[in-house]
Protein backbone atom coordinates (compact mmCIF):
# COMPACT_ATOMS: atom_id res chain seq x y z
CA UNK A 1 0.00 0.00 0.00
CA UNK A 2 2.87 2.36 0.75
CA UNK A 3 4.40 1.74 -2.68
CA UNK A 4 1.02 2.47 -4.29
CA UNK A 5 0.75 5.75 -2.34
CA UNK A 6 4.25 6.80 -3.46
CA UNK A 7 3.42 6.16 -7.12
CA UNK A 8 0.11 8.00 -6.75
CA UNK A 9 1.87 11.01 -5.19
CA UNK A 10 4.21 11.35 -8.17
CA UNK A 11 1.30 11.08 -10.61
CA UNK A 12 -0.67 13.62 -8.60
CA UNK A 13 2.01 16.33 -8.32
CA UNK A 14 2.86 16.02 -12.00
CA UNK A 15 -0.77 16.43 -13.10
CA UNK A 16 -1.44 19.19 -10.58
CA UNK A 17 1.43 21.36 -11.83
CA UNK A 18 0.06 21.12 -15.36
CA UNK A 19 -3.46 21.90 -14.14
CA UNK A 20 -2.31 24.97 -12.21
CA UNK A 21 -0.32 26.24 -15.19
CA UNK A 22 -3.24 25.69 -17.58
CA UNK A 23 -5.72 27.46 -15.27
CA UNK A 24 -3.25 30.33 -14.65
CA UNK A 25 -3.58 30.17 -10.86
CA UNK A 26 -1.05 30.95 -8.16
CA UNK A 27 1.21 28.40 -6.51
CA UNK A 28 -0.65 29.18 -3.28
CA UNK A 29 -3.97 27.96 -4.71
CA UNK A 30 -2.33 24.95 -6.36
CA UNK A 31 -0.50 23.92 -3.19
CA UNK A 32 -2.84 25.01 -0.38
CA UNK A 33 -6.14 24.07 -2.02
CA UNK A 34 -5.77 21.64 -4.92
CA UNK A 35 -2.76 19.63 -3.71
CA UNK A 36 -3.73 19.80 -0.04
CA UNK A 37 -7.29 18.57 -0.56
CA UNK A 38 -6.31 15.96 -3.14
CA UNK A 39 -3.51 14.39 -1.12
CA UNK A 40 -5.63 14.63 2.04
CA UNK A 41 -8.06 12.08 0.59
CA UNK A 42 -6.38 9.07 2.25
CA UNK A 43 -6.47 10.57 5.74
CA UNK A 44 -10.01 11.79 5.04
CA UNK A 45 -11.13 8.37 3.86
CA UNK A 46 -9.59 6.39 6.73
CA UNK A 47 -11.50 8.04 9.62
CA UNK A 48 -14.73 8.30 7.65
CA UNK A 49 -14.71 4.63 6.69
CA UNK A 50 -13.62 3.63 10.19
CA UNK A 51 -16.38 5.61 11.92
CA UNK A 52 -19.19 4.82 9.49
CA UNK A 53 -18.42 1.13 8.95
CA UNK A 54 -18.33 0.11 12.61
CA UNK A 55 -20.90 -2.30 14.02
CA UNK A 56 -21.75 -3.09 17.66
CA UNK A 57 -18.74 -5.41 17.95
CA UNK A 58 -16.14 -3.06 16.45
CA UNK A 59 -17.79 0.32 17.06
CA UNK A 60 -15.48 1.50 19.86
CA UNK A 61 -12.33 0.34 18.07
CA UNK A 62 -13.42 2.03 14.86
CA UNK A 63 -14.21 5.27 16.69
CA UNK A 64 -10.73 5.21 18.23
CA UNK A 65 -9.18 4.64 14.81
CA UNK A 66 -11.25 7.52 13.45
CA UNK A 67 -10.29 9.98 16.21
CA UNK A 68 -6.64 8.94 16.04
CA UNK A 69 -6.52 9.37 12.27
CA UNK A 70 -8.25 12.77 12.41
CA UNK A 71 -5.96 14.26 15.07
CA UNK A 72 -2.81 12.37 14.10
CA UNK A 73 -2.81 13.83 10.58
CA UNK A 74 -2.23 17.52 11.48
CA UNK A 75 0.25 16.41 14.16
CA UNK A 76 2.27 14.55 11.55
CA UNK A 77 2.12 17.44 9.08
CA UNK A 78 3.15 20.13 11.56
CA UNK A 79 6.06 18.10 12.93
CA UNK A 80 7.44 15.12 11.01
CA UNK A 81 6.38 16.17 7.49
CA UNK A 82 7.83 19.66 7.97
CA UNK A 83 11.04 18.16 9.36
CA UNK A 84 11.48 15.67 6.48
CA UNK A 85 10.78 18.36 3.87
CA UNK A 86 13.43 20.60 5.44
CA UNK A 87 15.89 17.72 5.78
CA UNK A 88 15.60 17.12 2.02
CA UNK A 89 17.34 20.44 1.30
CA UNK A 90 19.54 20.65 4.39
CA UNK A 91 22.75 19.93 2.46
CA UNK A 92 22.09 22.74 -0.05
CA UNK A 93 20.72 25.39 2.32
CA UNK A 94 22.62 24.60 5.54
CA UNK A 95 21.37 25.07 9.08
CA UNK A 96 21.34 28.88 8.83
CA UNK A 97 19.70 28.93 5.39
CA UNK A 98 16.09 29.79 4.67
CA UNK A 99 13.02 28.24 3.09
CA UNK A 100 11.03 30.93 1.33
CA UNK A 101 7.33 30.19 0.77
CA UNK A 102 5.19 33.11 -0.39
CA UNK A 103 4.75 34.83 2.97
CA UNK A 104 1.13 36.02 2.91
CA UNK A 105 -0.22 32.59 1.96
CA UNK A 106 2.01 30.77 4.45
CA UNK A 107 0.91 32.99 7.32
CA UNK A 108 -2.75 32.87 6.23
CA UNK A 109 -2.71 29.06 6.30
CA UNK A 110 -1.19 28.94 9.78
CA UNK A 111 -3.51 31.63 11.17
CA UNK A 112 -6.61 29.76 10.01
CA UNK A 113 -5.28 26.42 11.23
CA UNK A 114 -4.35 27.63 14.72
CA UNK A 115 -7.74 29.27 15.26
CA UNK A 116 -9.64 26.21 14.00
CA UNK A 117 -7.60 23.66 15.94
CA UNK A 118 -8.02 25.57 19.21
CA UNK A 119 -11.79 25.46 18.60
CA UNK A 120 -11.67 21.72 17.81
CA UNK A 121 -9.68 21.10 21.00
CA UNK A 122 -12.17 23.08 23.08
CA UNK A 123 -14.98 20.85 21.75
CA UNK A 124 -13.44 17.89 23.61
CA UNK A 125 -14.57 19.41 26.89
CA UNK A 126 -18.19 19.73 25.75
CA UNK A 127 -20.21 16.72 27.02
CA UNK A 128 -21.23 14.31 24.27
CA UNK A 129 -24.92 14.65 25.11
CA UNK A 130 -24.77 18.41 24.53
CA UNK A 131 -25.40 17.96 20.82
CA UNK A 132 -26.45 21.57 20.15
CA UNK A 133 -23.15 23.08 21.29
CA UNK A 134 -21.20 20.38 19.46
CA UNK A 135 -23.21 21.00 16.30
CA UNK A 136 -22.53 24.74 16.50
CA UNK A 137 -18.80 24.14 16.89
CA UNK A 138 -18.84 21.77 13.90
CA UNK A 139 -20.67 24.36 11.79
CA UNK A 140 -18.17 27.01 12.89
CA UNK A 141 -15.28 24.80 11.74
CA UNK A 142 -16.90 24.31 8.34
CA UNK A 143 -17.39 28.08 8.14
CA UNK A 144 -13.70 28.64 8.91
CA UNK A 145 -12.71 26.44 5.96
CA UNK A 146 -15.15 28.19 3.60
CA UNK A 147 -13.69 31.56 4.65
CA UNK A 148 -10.17 30.18 4.13
CA UNK A 149 -10.93 28.99 0.59
CA UNK A 150 -12.48 32.35 -0.30
CA UNK A 151 -9.48 34.22 1.09
CA UNK A 152 -7.00 32.03 -0.79
CA UNK A 153 -8.83 32.38 -4.11
CA UNK A 154 -9.10 36.17 -3.70
CA UNK A 155 -5.33 36.43 -3.36
CA UNK A 156 -4.57 34.30 -6.43
CA UNK A 157 -4.78 36.86 -9.25
CA UNK A 158 -2.46 39.41 -7.64
CA UNK A 159 0.05 36.66 -6.79
CA UNK A 160 0.12 35.45 -10.40
CA UNK A 161 0.78 39.03 -11.52
CA UNK A 162 3.62 39.22 -8.97
CA UNK A 163 5.32 36.17 -10.47
CA UNK A 164 3.93 33.43 -8.21
CA UNK A 165 2.00 31.59 -10.92
CA UNK A 166 2.17 27.79 -11.11
CA UNK A 167 4.69 26.45 -13.63
CA UNK A 168 4.87 22.80 -14.63
CA UNK A 169 8.20 21.01 -14.96
CA UNK A 170 8.53 18.15 -17.40
CA UNK A 171 5.90 16.35 -19.46
CA UNK A 172 2.71 14.72 -18.25
CA UNK A 173 3.29 11.07 -17.41
CA UNK A 174 0.31 9.97 -19.49
CA UNK A 175 1.70 11.99 -22.40
CA UNK A 176 4.55 9.48 -22.55
CA UNK A 177 2.00 6.94 -23.76
CA UNK A 178 1.08 9.12 -26.72
CA UNK A 179 -1.84 10.98 -25.12
CA UNK A 180 -2.09 14.75 -25.71
CA UNK A 181 -1.37 17.12 -22.82
CA UNK A 182 -4.80 18.70 -22.49
CA UNK A 183 -7.35 19.21 -19.73
CA UNK A 184 -8.93 15.78 -20.27
CA UNK A 185 -5.58 14.01 -19.88
CA UNK A 186 -4.75 16.05 -16.78
CA UNK A 187 -8.09 15.14 -15.18
CA UNK A 188 -7.59 11.48 -16.14
CA UNK A 189 -4.17 11.37 -14.48
CA UNK A 190 -5.50 13.14 -11.38
CA UNK A 191 -8.39 10.65 -11.16
CA UNK A 192 -6.00 7.71 -11.48
CA UNK A 193 -3.83 9.11 -8.69
CA UNK A 194 -6.83 9.71 -6.42
CA UNK A 195 -8.12 6.15 -6.92
CA UNK A 196 -4.71 4.77 -5.94
CA UNK A 197 -4.57 7.04 -2.87
CA UNK A 198 -8.03 6.09 -1.63
CA UNK A 199 -7.43 2.39 -2.29
CA UNK A 200 -4.27 2.47 -0.19
CA UNK A 201 -6.05 4.22 2.66
CA UNK A 202 -8.91 1.72 2.74
CA UNK A 203 -6.53 -1.21 3.10
CA UNK A 204 -4.89 0.43 6.08
CA UNK A 205 -8.01 0.29 8.26
CA UNK A 206 -8.02 -3.51 8.25
CA UNK A 207 -4.28 -3.58 8.88
CA UNK A 208 -4.51 -1.35 11.95
CA UNK A 209 -7.40 -3.37 13.40
CA UNK A 210 -5.42 -6.59 12.95
CA UNK A 211 -2.18 -5.22 14.40
CA UNK A 212 -4.05 -3.69 17.34
CA UNK A 213 -5.53 -7.07 18.26
CA UNK A 214 -2.34 -9.02 17.62
CA UNK A 215 -0.12 -6.78 19.75
CA UNK A 216 -2.72 -5.86 22.36
CA UNK A 217 -2.08 -2.17 21.71
CA UNK A 218 -4.77 0.52 21.97
CA UNK A 219 -6.33 1.18 18.57
CA UNK A 220 -6.38 4.90 19.45
CA UNK A 221 -2.64 5.01 20.18
CA UNK A 222 -1.81 2.90 17.14
CA UNK A 223 -3.91 5.09 14.85
CA UNK A 224 -2.33 8.27 16.26
CA UNK A 225 1.13 6.89 15.41
CA UNK A 226 0.81 4.53 12.44
CA UNK A 227 -2.08 5.65 10.22
CA UNK A 228 -0.82 9.24 9.75
CA UNK A 229 2.64 8.03 8.70
CA UNK A 230 1.05 6.15 5.81
CA UNK A 231 -1.76 8.52 4.90
CA UNK A 232 0.50 11.59 5.09
CA UNK A 233 2.98 10.06 2.65
CA UNK A 234 1.45 11.95 -0.30
CA UNK A 235 2.05 15.29 1.44
CA UNK A 236 5.55 14.27 2.53
CA UNK A 237 6.60 13.04 -0.89
CA UNK A 238 4.92 15.86 -2.81
CA UNK A 239 6.54 18.51 -0.60
CA UNK A 240 9.97 16.88 -0.82
CA UNK A 241 9.69 16.69 -4.62
CA UNK A 242 8.66 20.34 -4.85
CA UNK A 243 11.19 21.77 -2.40
CA UNK A 244 14.08 19.97 -4.09
CA UNK A 245 13.00 21.71 -7.30
CA UNK A 246 13.10 25.07 -5.52
CA UNK A 247 9.30 25.41 -5.36
CA UNK A 248 9.07 26.42 -1.70
CA UNK A 249 5.56 27.87 -1.97
CA UNK A 250 4.11 24.68 -3.43
CA UNK A 251 6.03 22.53 -0.95
CA UNK A 252 4.87 24.41 2.12
CA UNK A 253 1.37 25.14 0.77
CA UNK A 254 0.84 21.41 0.34
CA UNK A 255 1.53 20.91 4.06
CA UNK A 256 -0.10 23.99 5.59
CA UNK A 257 -3.13 23.83 3.28
CA UNK A 258 -3.68 20.20 4.30
CA UNK A 259 -3.37 21.26 7.94
CA UNK A 260 -6.23 23.73 7.47
CA UNK A 261 -8.37 21.12 5.70
CA UNK A 262 -7.68 18.51 8.39
CA UNK A 263 -8.03 21.00 11.22
CA UNK A 264 -11.52 22.10 10.17
CA UNK A 265 -13.65 19.66 8.17
CA UNK A 266 -12.40 16.40 9.71
CA UNK A 267 -12.72 17.52 13.36
CA UNK A 268 -16.21 18.80 12.48
CA UNK A 269 -17.10 15.21 11.56
CA UNK A 270 -15.34 13.72 14.59
CA UNK A 271 -17.08 16.08 17.02
CA UNK A 272 -20.50 14.91 15.83
CA UNK A 273 -19.89 11.19 15.21
CA UNK A 274 -17.46 10.15 17.97
CA UNK A 275 -17.17 10.74 21.75
CA UNK A 276 -14.36 13.28 21.01
CA UNK A 277 -13.16 13.06 24.61
CA UNK A 278 -10.01 14.66 26.14
CA UNK A 279 -8.01 11.45 26.65
CA UNK A 280 -4.36 11.97 27.58
CA UNK A 281 -3.01 10.57 24.27
CA UNK A 282 -5.27 12.95 22.37
CA UNK A 283 -4.50 16.04 24.48
CA UNK A 284 -0.76 15.39 24.17
CA UNK A 285 -1.01 15.24 20.38
CA UNK A 286 -3.21 18.34 20.15
CA UNK A 287 -0.88 20.36 22.40
CA UNK A 288 2.26 19.46 20.44
CA UNK A 289 0.48 20.14 17.13
CA UNK A 290 -0.45 23.64 18.29
CA UNK A 291 3.06 24.31 19.62
CA UNK A 292 4.55 23.28 16.26
CA UNK A 293 2.11 25.44 14.26
CA UNK A 294 2.60 28.49 16.50
CA UNK A 295 6.39 28.01 16.34
CA UNK A 296 6.30 28.09 12.53
CA UNK A 297 4.08 31.17 12.58
CA UNK A 298 6.40 33.03 14.96
CA UNK A 299 9.40 32.20 12.75
CA UNK A 300 7.79 33.45 9.53
CA UNK A 301 9.72 36.49 8.31
CA UNK A 302 9.95 38.56 5.16
CA UNK A 303 13.01 36.64 3.97
CA UNK A 304 11.64 33.21 4.83
CA UNK A 305 11.86 30.66 7.65
CA UNK A 306 15.21 29.55 9.04
CA UNK A 307 16.13 25.91 8.39
CA UNK A 308 17.12 25.36 12.03
CA UNK A 309 13.71 26.56 13.21
CA UNK A 310 11.92 24.00 11.03
CA UNK A 311 14.22 21.18 12.14
CA UNK A 312 13.01 21.81 15.71
CA UNK A 313 9.58 20.59 14.59
CA UNK A 314 11.11 17.15 14.18
CA UNK A 315 12.22 17.35 17.80
CA UNK A 316 8.62 18.08 18.78
CA UNK A 317 7.50 14.86 17.09
CA UNK A 318 10.24 12.95 18.94
CA UNK A 319 8.99 14.50 22.19
CA UNK A 320 5.47 13.35 21.37
CA UNK A 321 6.66 9.76 20.81
CA UNK A 322 8.67 9.83 24.03
CA UNK A 323 5.77 11.15 26.12
CA UNK A 324 3.16 8.85 24.58
CA UNK A 325 5.11 5.60 24.47
CA UNK A 326 6.55 6.00 27.97
CA UNK A 327 3.07 5.96 29.57
C-alpha positions in Angstrom: 0.0 0.0 0.0 2.9 2.4 0.7 4.4 1.7 -2.7 1.0 2.5 -4.3 0.7 5.8 -2.3 4.2 6.8 -3.5 3.4 6.2 -7.1 0.1 8.0 -6.8 1.9 11.0 -5.2 4.2 11.4 -8.2 1.3 11.1 -10.6 -0.7 13.6 -8.6 2.0 16.3 -8.3 2.9 16.0 -12.0 -0.8 16.4 -13.1 -1.4 19.2 -10.6 1.4 21.4 -11.8 0.1 21.1 -15.4 -3.5 21.9 -14.1 -2.3 25.0 -12.2 -0.3 26.2 -15.2 -3.2 25.7 -17.6 -5.7 27.5 -15.3 -3.3 30.3 -14.6 -3.6 30.2 -10.9 -1.0 31.0 -8.2 1.2 28.4 -6.5 -0.6 29.2 -3.3 -4.0 28.0 -4.7 -2.3 24.9 -6.4 -0.5 23.9 -3.2 -2.8 25.0 -0.4 -6.1 24.1 -2.0 -5.8 21.6 -4.9 -2.8 19.6 -3.7 -3.7 19.8 0.0 -7.3 18.6 -0.6 -6.3 16.0 -3.1 -3.5 14.4 -1.1 -5.6 14.6 2.0 -8.1 12.1 0.6 -6.4 9.1 2.2 -6.5 10.6 5.7 -10.0 11.8 5.0 -11.1 8.4 3.9 -9.6 6.4 6.7 -11.5 8.0 9.6 -14.7 8.3 7.6 -14.7 4.6 6.7 -13.6 3.6 10.2 -16.4 5.6 11.9 -19.2 4.8 9.5 -18.4 1.1 9.0 -18.3 0.1 12.6 -20.9 -2.3 14.0 -21.7 -3.1 17.7 -18.7 -5.4 17.9 -16.1 -3.1 16.4 -17.8 0.3 17.1 -15.5 1.5 19.9 -12.3 0.3 18.1 -13.4 2.0 14.9 -14.2 5.3 16.7 -10.7 5.2 18.2 -9.2 4.6 14.8 -11.3 7.5 13.5 -10.3 10.0 16.2 -6.6 8.9 16.0 -6.5 9.4 12.3 -8.3 12.8 12.4 -6.0 14.3 15.1 -2.8 12.4 14.1 -2.8 13.8 10.6 -2.2 17.5 11.5 0.3 16.4 14.2 2.3 14.5 11.6 2.1 17.4 9.1 3.1 20.1 11.6 6.1 18.1 12.9 7.4 15.1 11.0 6.4 16.2 7.5 7.8 19.7 8.0 11.0 18.2 9.4 11.5 15.7 6.5 10.8 18.4 3.9 13.4 20.6 5.4 15.9 17.7 5.8 15.6 17.1 2.0 17.3 20.4 1.3 19.5 20.6 4.4 22.7 19.9 2.5 22.1 22.7 -0.1 20.7 25.4 2.3 22.6 24.6 5.5 21.4 25.1 9.1 21.3 28.9 8.8 19.7 28.9 5.4 16.1 29.8 4.7 13.0 28.2 3.1 11.0 30.9 1.3 7.3 30.2 0.8 5.2 33.1 -0.4 4.7 34.8 3.0 1.1 36.0 2.9 -0.2 32.6 2.0 2.0 30.8 4.4 0.9 33.0 7.3 -2.8 32.9 6.2 -2.7 29.1 6.3 -1.2 28.9 9.8 -3.5 31.6 11.2 -6.6 29.8 10.0 -5.3 26.4 11.2 -4.4 27.6 14.7 -7.7 29.3 15.3 -9.6 26.2 14.0 -7.6 23.7 15.9 -8.0 25.6 19.2 -11.8 25.5 18.6 -11.7 21.7 17.8 -9.7 21.1 21.0 -12.2 23.1 23.1 -15.0 20.9 21.8 -13.4 17.9 23.6 -14.6 19.4 26.9 -18.2 19.7 25.7 -20.2 16.7 27.0 -21.2 14.3 24.3 -24.9 14.6 25.1 -24.8 18.4 24.5 -25.4 18.0 20.8 -26.4 21.6 20.2 -23.1 23.1 21.3 -21.2 20.4 19.5 -23.2 21.0 16.3 -22.5 24.7 16.5 -18.8 24.1 16.9 -18.8 21.8 13.9 -20.7 24.4 11.8 -18.2 27.0 12.9 -15.3 24.8 11.7 -16.9 24.3 8.3 -17.4 28.1 8.1 -13.7 28.6 8.9 -12.7 26.4 6.0 -15.1 28.2 3.6 -13.7 31.6 4.7 -10.2 30.2 4.1 -10.9 29.0 0.6 -12.5 32.3 -0.3 -9.5 34.2 1.1 -7.0 32.0 -0.8 -8.8 32.4 -4.1 -9.1 36.2 -3.7 -5.3 36.4 -3.4 -4.6 34.3 -6.4 -4.8 36.9 -9.2 -2.5 39.4 -7.6 0.0 36.7 -6.8 0.1 35.5 -10.4 0.8 39.0 -11.5 3.6 39.2 -9.0 5.3 36.2 -10.5 3.9 33.4 -8.2 2.0 31.6 -10.9 2.2 27.8 -11.1 4.7 26.4 -13.6 4.9 22.8 -14.6 8.2 21.0 -15.0 8.5 18.2 -17.4 5.9 16.4 -19.5 2.7 14.7 -18.3 3.3 11.1 -17.4 0.3 10.0 -19.5 1.7 12.0 -22.4 4.6 9.5 -22.6 2.0 6.9 -23.8 1.1 9.1 -26.7 -1.8 11.0 -25.1 -2.1 14.7 -25.7 -1.4 17.1 -22.8 -4.8 18.7 -22.5 -7.4 19.2 -19.7 -8.9 15.8 -20.3 -5.6 14.0 -19.9 -4.7 16.1 -16.8 -8.1 15.1 -15.2 -7.6 11.5 -16.1 -4.2 11.4 -14.5 -5.5 13.1 -11.4 -8.4 10.7 -11.2 -6.0 7.7 -11.5 -3.8 9.1 -8.7 -6.8 9.7 -6.4 -8.1 6.1 -6.9 -4.7 4.8 -5.9 -4.6 7.0 -2.9 -8.0 6.1 -1.6 -7.4 2.4 -2.3 -4.3 2.5 -0.2 -6.1 4.2 2.7 -8.9 1.7 2.7 -6.5 -1.2 3.1 -4.9 0.4 6.1 -8.0 0.3 8.3 -8.0 -3.5 8.2 -4.3 -3.6 8.9 -4.5 -1.3 11.9 -7.4 -3.4 13.4 -5.4 -6.6 12.9 -2.2 -5.2 14.4 -4.0 -3.7 17.3 -5.5 -7.1 18.3 -2.3 -9.0 17.6 -0.1 -6.8 19.8 -2.7 -5.9 22.4 -2.1 -2.2 21.7 -4.8 0.5 22.0 -6.3 1.2 18.6 -6.4 4.9 19.4 -2.6 5.0 20.2 -1.8 2.9 17.1 -3.9 5.1 14.8 -2.3 8.3 16.3 1.1 6.9 15.4 0.8 4.5 12.4 -2.1 5.6 10.2 -0.8 9.2 9.8 2.6 8.0 8.7 1.0 6.2 5.8 -1.8 8.5 4.9 0.5 11.6 5.1 3.0 10.1 2.6 1.4 12.0 -0.3 2.0 15.3 1.4 5.5 14.3 2.5 6.6 13.0 -0.9 4.9 15.9 -2.8 6.5 18.5 -0.6 10.0 16.9 -0.8 9.7 16.7 -4.6 8.7 20.3 -4.8 11.2 21.8 -2.4 14.1 20.0 -4.1 13.0 21.7 -7.3 13.1 25.1 -5.5 9.3 25.4 -5.4 9.1 26.4 -1.7 5.6 27.9 -2.0 4.1 24.7 -3.4 6.0 22.5 -0.9 4.9 24.4 2.1 1.4 25.1 0.8 0.8 21.4 0.3 1.5 20.9 4.1 -0.1 24.0 5.6 -3.1 23.8 3.3 -3.7 20.2 4.3 -3.4 21.3 7.9 -6.2 23.7 7.5 -8.4 21.1 5.7 -7.7 18.5 8.4 -8.0 21.0 11.2 -11.5 22.1 10.2 -13.7 19.7 8.2 -12.4 16.4 9.7 -12.7 17.5 13.4 -16.2 18.8 12.5 -17.1 15.2 11.6 -15.3 13.7 14.6 -17.1 16.1 17.0 -20.5 14.9 15.8 -19.9 11.2 15.2 -17.5 10.2 18.0 -17.2 10.7 21.8 -14.4 13.3 21.0 -13.2 13.1 24.6 -10.0 14.7 26.1 -8.0 11.5 26.7 -4.4 12.0 27.6 -3.0 10.6 24.3 -5.3 12.9 22.4 -4.5 16.0 24.5 -0.8 15.4 24.2 -1.0 15.2 20.4 -3.2 18.3 20.1 -0.9 20.4 22.4 2.3 19.5 20.4 0.5 20.1 17.1 -0.4 23.6 18.3 3.1 24.3 19.6 4.5 23.3 16.3 2.1 25.4 14.3 2.6 28.5 16.5 6.4 28.0 16.3 6.3 28.1 12.5 4.1 31.2 12.6 6.4 33.0 15.0 9.4 32.2 12.7 7.8 33.4 9.5 9.7 36.5 8.3 10.0 38.6 5.2 13.0 36.6 4.0 11.6 33.2 4.8 11.9 30.7 7.7 15.2 29.5 9.0 16.1 25.9 8.4 17.1 25.4 12.0 13.7 26.6 13.2 11.9 24.0 11.0 14.2 21.2 12.1 13.0 21.8 15.7 9.6 20.6 14.6 11.1 17.2 14.2 12.2 17.3 17.8 8.6 18.1 18.8 7.5 14.9 17.1 10.2 12.9 18.9 9.0 14.5 22.2 5.5 13.3 21.4 6.7 9.8 20.8 8.7 9.8 24.0 5.8 11.2 26.1 3.2 8.8 24.6 5.1 5.6 24.5 6.5 6.0 28.0 3.1 6.0 29.6 
